[in-house]
Amino acid sequence: MERSIFAVVIGSFLGVLTLGGLAFMGAMPGAEPTAQPAALPTPAPVPGPRPEGEWRLLDPVTYENISIFPVVASYGQDTSAFLTLEEGLATGEVVVRERGYEETGMVRGRDGRPIYLPPTPPPSASVNQLVLINRSKRPLLLLAGELVSGGKQDRIIGKDRIVPAGAPPLPLDVFCVEHGRWTGVPQFSAANTIVHPSVREQAAVNQNQNYVWDAVRNGTTAKAVPAAPPPRMTLGDIQGAIANNGRTEAYEKIYQSPAVGVSIDDFVAELQRRFTSATFGLKGERVVGVVVAYGGEIAWSDIFASGELFDHYWHKLLRSYAVEALARPTIRVVASRDSASEFLRRLNGREVQETEPGVYRWREINEGRLAQIELEALQPKPMTLHRLMLHRTS
């Protein structure tokens, strides 16, 4: 027992001497340091692609009763592969006809391009359906509310969608915005117009022709605010503009007429001046959309996959927002930034989807009085081309 204790003591003493000697050698000049495991540097995070939906709100651009919050992003999708309706109609790469003309009124010219001839007997045209041919080499982007002018009546596109290149003639759901005329040539042209939000809502969400006509005639479908200052463009002004156009109630003639009592062009020009000033000099960011409020109420947003796509639609959208502002009560209240940011979140509610495999996916989400519509392209790569959110007025 004593020997065992003695052995333990001697062993401990020798261990202390050994550690001390090692420490002494490490301190000697020229001695090799004891190898220690080096701490590996923390690798820098590799920046990945920013997911769609990461946006930043700028301060609102305000004028009269409208507030426009620019939405900016430091990234953008490549949307150059897509053709817009305005471009396609202007170049002839997209053809829109009354239903029936494609089957009986088309022949091929010597160069292989289609030539349209008046059919005999006249076809059975339809108010709510046209035929569209995309003969370009790019997929065609359509937005709800875009106006095509001509035919037997002016129409608007009923729903966001993509028409692939080389597709057969497409029956296209539309809504009439010209009540009273049912004559004219079969072809349509680009109108460079998007109807204002109250009309777009009835087409894109409610999908009801009578509601569309009512919104055209009344200016706005927003509920009246008790004791609110009257709108600058009154219902009487709109009805007067309709009366001046005779029996036809053509959207463009109504809302470009001096009879509406205000200069929409002047209103748009002032809004554009203020918007340009507020968004000038952005560094590393582009405007990709806007959130729009009337008085203190956030009402609408349009956001695109790229700054280029936003720029293409911006003037038409701005005019549409201005028409809505002039038709609503003149309440000069600026909506809050927090309320505007709500229009950047994804809704959590009942969802409906429509898909054309390999081309696009359309979805609508409803949560209370909010409705969100997204158009996702599936080729050449998945991306949300357009995202609309609105506070339903009906």
C-alpha positions in Angstrom: 0.0 0.0 0.0 2.8 2.4 0.9 4.7 1.4 -2.3 1.6 2.2 -4.4 1.2 5.6 -2.9 4.9 6.3 -3.3 4.7 5.3 -7.0 1.8 7.7 -7.6 3.7 10.6 -6.0 6.9 9.9 -8.0 4.9 9.6 -11.2 3.1 12.9 -10.6 6.5 14.6 -9.8 8.0 13.4 -13.1 5.0 14.6 -15.0 5.3 18.1 -13.6 9.0 18.1 -14.5 8.3 17.0 -18.1 5.6 19.7 -18.6 8.0 22.3 -17.2 10.7 21.3 -19.5 8.5 21.5 -22.5 7.4 25.0 -21.5 11.0 26.0 -21.0 12.0 24.7 -24.4 9.1 26.5 -26.0 10.3 29.7 -24.5 13.9 29.2 -25.7 15.0 31.3 -28.7 14.8 29.3 -31.9 12.7 26.5 -30.3 9.9 25.0 -32.5 6.5 26.0 -31.1 4.2 23.3 -30.0 1.8 22.5 -32.8 -1.7 23.6 -32.0 -4.8 23.1 -34.2 -5.3 26.3 -36.1 -8.7 27.9 -35.9 -10.3 27.8 -39.3 -11.5 31.2 -40.6 -15.3 31.5 -40.8 -16.1 31.3 -44.5 -17.8 34.4 -45.9 -21.4 33.8 -46.8 -21.8 33.3 -50.5 -24.4 35.8 -51.8 -27.2 33.9 -53.6 -30.0 35.2 -55.8 -32.4 37.3 -53.8 -35.8 35.7 -53.8 -38.7 37.5 -55.5 -40.7 39.6 -53.1 -37.9 41.5 -51.4 -38.8 45.1 -52.1 -38.3 48.5 -50.5 -40.8 51.3 -50.2 -39.8 54.9 -50.9 -41.6 57.9 -49.4 -44.9 58.6 -51.1 -45.3 60.9 -54.0 -48.4 62.9 -53.1 -50.7 65.2 -55.1 -54.3 66.3 -54.4 -55.9 63.1 -53.1 -53.5 60.5 -54.4 -50.3 59.0 -52.8 -48.0 56.8 -54.9 -45.3 54.8 -53.0 -42.5 53.7 -55.4 -41.4 50.1 -54.9 -37.7 49.5 -55.6 -35.5 46.5 -55.8 -31.7 45.9 -56.1 -32.2 43.0 -58.4 -34.3 42.2 -61.4 -35.3 39.4 -63.6 -34.4 39.3 -67.3 -37.8 39.9 -69.0 -36.4 40.7 -72.5 -37.8 37.4 -73.8 -41.4 38.6 -73.5 -43.4 40.7 -76.0 -46.0 43.1 -74.8 -49.4 43.6 -76.5 -48.6 47.2 -77.4 -45.4 46.2 -79.2 -47.0 43.2 -80.9 -50.0 45.1 -82.3 -47.8 48.0 -83.4 -45.4 45.8 -85.4 -48.1 43.4 -86.7 -46.5 40.4 -84.9 -49.8 40.1 -82.9 -53.2 40.1 -84.6 -56.5 40.4 -82.8 -59.8 39.8 -84.7 -63.5 39.3 -84.0 -64.3 35.7 -83.4 -65.0 33.9 -86.6 -62.7 35.9 -88.9 -59.7 33.6 -88.3 -61.5 30.5 -89.6 -63.1 32.1 -92.7 -61.1 35.2 -93.5 -57.4 34.1 -93.5 -55.3 33.1 -96.5 -51.5 32.8 -96.9 -49.6 35.3 -99.0 -46.6 34.4 -101.2 -44.2 35.1 -98.3 -46.2 32.7 -96.0 -47.6 35.5 -93.8 -51.4 35.4 -93.2 -53.6 37.8 -95.1 -57.1 38.6 -93.8 -60.1 38.9 -96.1 -63.7 39.8 -95.2 -65.5 36.5 -94.9 -68.8 35.6 -96.5 -71.2 35.2 -94.9 -70.3 37.5 -91.9 -69.1 35.5 -88.9 -70.9 35.3 -85.6 -68.9 37.8 -83.5 -69.1 37.8 -79.7 -68.9 40.7 -77.2 -66.8 38.8 -74.7 -64.5 36.8 -77.0 -61.9 37.7 -79.6 -59.3 35.6 -81.4 -55.6 36.4 -81.0 -52.7 35.1 -83.0 -49.1 35.5 -81.7 -46.9 35.1 -84.8 -43.8 36.5 -83.2 -40.9 34.4 -81.9 -41.5 35.6 -78.3 -44.2 34.7 -75.8 -46.8 37.5 -75.5 -47.6 39.0 -72.1 -51.2 40.2 -71.6 -52.4 42.3 -68.6 -56.0 42.6 -67.4 -57.3 46.0 -68.3 -55.2 46.6 -71.5 -57.4 48.2 -74.1 -57.6 47.0 -77.8 -59.3 49.5 -80.0 -61.4 48.7 -83.1 -63.5 45.8 -84.2 -67.2 46.1 -83.6 -66.5 47.5 -80.1 -63.4 48.5 -78.0 -62.5 45.7 -75.6 -60.2 45.1 -72.6 -58.2 42.0 -71.7 -60.0 40.1 -69.0 -57.1 38.3 -67.3 -53.3 38.3 -67.1 -51.9 35.5 -69.2 -49.0 34.5 -71.6 -49.6 33.4 -75.2 -46.7 31.2 -76.4 -44.9 31.9 -79.7 -46.3 29.9 -82.5 -49.6 29.0 -80.7 -52.7 28.4 -82.8 -55.4 31.1 -82.9 -56.4 31.7 -79.3 -60.0 32.4 -78.2 -59.4 35.3 -75.8 -61.8 36.3 -73.1 -62.4 40.1 -73.1 -64.8 42.7 -71.7 -66.5 45.5 -73.7 -65.8 49.1 -72.7 -67.8 50.7 -75.5 -71.5 50.2 -75.0 -73.7 51.2 -78.0 -71.6 50.4 -81.1 -71.6 47.1 -83.0 -70.2 48.0 -86.4 -66.7 48.4 -87.8 -63.7 46.7 -89.3 -62.6 43.3 -88.0 -59.1 44.3 -86.9 -57.9 45.9 -83.7 -55.0 48.2 -83.0 -52.9 49.2 -79.9 -54.7 51.8 -77.8 -51.8 52.5 -75.4 -54.3 52.5 -72.6 -55.0 50.6 -69.4 -58.4 51.3 -67.9 -58.5 52.7 -64.4 -58.6 50.5 -61.2 -62.4 50.4 -60.7 -62.8 49.0 -64.2 -59.8 46.7 -63.9 -61.3 45.3 -60.7 -64.6 44.3 -62.3 -62.7 42.6 -65.2 -59.9 40.9 -63.4 -61.6 39.9 -60.1 -65.4 40.0 -60.5 -65.3 39.1 -64.2 -68.7 40.6 -64.9 -69.6 42.5 -68.0 -72.4 44.6 -66.5 -70.1 45.6 -63.6 -67.5 46.7 -66.1 -70.0 48.9 -67.9 -71.2 50.4 -64.6 -67.6 51.2 -63.6 -67.0 52.9 -67.0 -70.1 55.0 -66.7 -69.7 55.9 -63.0 -66.0 56.6 -62.8 -65.4 54.7 -59.6 -66.9 51.8 -57.7 -65.5 52.9 -54.3 -68.2 53.6 -51.7 -69.1 57.2 -51.1 -67.6 58.7 -47.9 -70.1 60.8 -45.9 -69.5 64.5 -46.1 -66.3 64.0 -48.2 -65.2 66.8 -50.6 -66.7 66.1 -54.0 -64.5 64.5 -56.7 -63.0 66.8 -59.3 -64.6 64.7 -62.0 -68.2 64.2 -61.0 -70.8 61.7 -62.2 -72.5 64.5 -64.0 -69.3 65.3 -65.9 -68.9 61.7 -66.9 -72.5 61.5 -68.1 -72.0 64.7 -70.0 -69.0 63.3 -71.8 -71.0 60.2 -72.7 -73.8 62.3 -74.1 -71.3 64.3 -76.2 -70.2 61.1 -77.8 -73.6 60.2 -79.1 -74.9 56.7 -78.5 -71.6 55.1 -78.1 -69.9 54.9 -74.7 -66.3 54.5 -75.8 -63.8 54.5 -72.8 -61.1 56.6 -74.5 -63.6 59.2 -75.8 -65.2 59.5 -72.4 -61.9 59.9 -70.4 -60.1 62.1 -72.9 -63.0 64.4 -73.4 -62.9 68.0 -72.2 -66.5 67.4 -71.0 -65.3 65.5 -68.0 -64.5 68.9 -66.5 -60.8 68.5 -65.7 -57.6 68.1 -67.6 -56.4 64.5 -67.0 -53.2 65.3 -68.9 -52.3 68.1 -66.6 -53.0 65.9 -63.5 -50.8 63.1 -65.0 -48.0 65.6 -65.9 -47.8 66.9 -62.3 -47.8 63.4 -60.9 -45.0 62.4 -63.3 -42.9 65.4 -62.4 -43.1 64.6 -58.7 -42.5 60.9 -59.3 -39.4 61.5 -61.4 -38.0 63.9 -58.7 -38.6 61.3 -56.0 -37.0 58.4 -57.8 -34.1 60.2 -59.4 -30.6 59.2 -58.5 -31.3 55.7 -57.1 -28.0 53.8 -56.7 -28.1 50.1 -57.3 -31.9 49.9 -57.3 -34.6 50.2 -59.9 -38.3 51.1 -59.5 -40.2 47.8 -60.2 -43.7 48.8 -59.0 -45.9 51.1 -57.0 -48.5 51.0 -54.2 -51.3 53.5 -54.7 -53.6 55.2 -52.1 -56.6 57.5 -52.5 -57.1 59.8 -49.5 -55.8 57.7 -46.5 -56.9 54.3 -48.1 -54.4 52.0 -49.7 -56.2 50.7 -52.8 -53.9 49.2 -55.3 -50.5 47.9 -56.3 -48.7 46.8 -59.5 -45.3 45.2 -59.2 -43.2 43.7 -62.1 -40.3 41.3 -62.4 -38.0 44.0 -63.8 -37.5 47.7 -64.0 -37.7 47.5 -67.8 -41.1 45.9 -67.7 -42.3 48.5 -65.2 -41.0 51.3 -67.4 -43.0 49.9 -70.4 -46.3 50.0 -68.5 -45.7 53.0 -66.3 -47.2 55.8 -68.3 -50.4 53.8 -69.0 -50.7 52.8 -65.4 -50.1 56.4 -64.1 -52.9 57.7 -66.3 -55.2 55.0 -65.0 -54.4 55.9 -61.4 -55.0 59.6 -62.2 -58.5 58.9 -63.7 -59.4 57.0 -60.5 -58.1 59.8 -58.3 -60.2 62.4 -60.2 -63.3 60.2 -59.8 -62.9 59.7 -56.1 -63.7 62.3 -53.3 -60.9 64.9 -53.0 -59.7 63.8 -49.5 -56.2 65.3 -49.1 -54.8 62.8 -46.6 -51.6 60.9 -47.0 -51.7 57.2 -46.3 -49.3 55.7 -43.8 -46.2 53.8 -44.8 -47.2 50.9 -42.6 -50.5 50.6 -44.4 -48.6 50.6 -47.8 -46.2 47.9 -46.7 -49.1 45.6 -46.1 -49.5 45.5 -49.9 -46.1 43.9 -50.2 -46.9 40.8 -48.1 -48.3 37.6 -49.4 -52.0 37.0 -48.6 -53.1 34.0 -46.6 -56.5 32.9 -47.8 -58.5 31.0 -50.4 -56.3 30.4 -53.5 -57.4 29.6 -57.1 -54.9 28.5 -59.8 -55.0 28.1 -63.5 -52.0 26.7 -65.4 -51.0 26.2 -69.0 -48.2 23.6 -68.7 -44.8 24.9 -69.7 -46.2 28.4 -70.3 -47.6 30.1 -67.3 -49.4 29.8 -63.9 -52.0 32.3 -62.8 -53.2 32.5 -59.2 -55.6 34.5 -57.2 -55.6 34.7 -53.4 -58.5 36.4 -51.4 -58.2 37.4 -47.8 -61.1 39.5 -46.5 -61.5 42.4 -48.9 -58.0 42.1 -50.3 -57.3 40.2 -53.5 -53.9 39.3 -54.9 -53.3 38.1 -58.5 -49.9 36.8 -59.7 -48.8 35.8 -63.2 -45.9 33.4 -63.1 -44.0 32.6 -66.3 -42.7 29.0 -66.5 -40.4 29.5 -69.4 -37.6 30.3 -70.1 -37.3 30.2 -66.3 -39.9 30.5 -63.5 -40.5 34.1 -62.5 -43.5 36.2 -61.3 -43.9 38.7 -64.2 -46.7 40.7 -62.6 -48.2 40.9 -59.2 -51.4 42.9 -58.5 -53.0 43.5 -55.1 -56.2 45.5 -54.5 -58.6 46.4 -51.8 -61.9 45.3 -53.3 -64.6 48.0 -53.6 -67.4 45.7 -54.5 
